[in-house]
Amino acid sequence: MNEMELEATIDALRTFYTHLESLRHLPTVEYETPEKKKQYATLLEDAYSALAQVETTVDELGQELEYHHERLGKVIDSDDEEQE
């Protein structure tokens, strides 16, 4: 992951938290106008979009970590076999 990708992920996480905080403080939606309801729906969709971006990055990082775990595990296993 390069610096730009890291910053994009951090920005997406900040966006998610900001939108989630806004959603927590919403008044009861059923009493609002159709325009307000649409704004709330857009806020919710944007929060999901930001979360999806963060999840994708975390999944990719997890896959890379698993790769390194396997790679190093093979070295450790071969060292253990040589010592026996």
Secondary structure as GFF3:
##gff-version 3
##sequence-region A 1 84
A	DSSP	alpha_helix	3	24	.	.	.	ID=ss1
A	DSSP	three_ten_helix	29	31	.	.	.	ID=ss2
A	DSSP	alpha_helix	34	83	.	.	.	ID=ss3
###
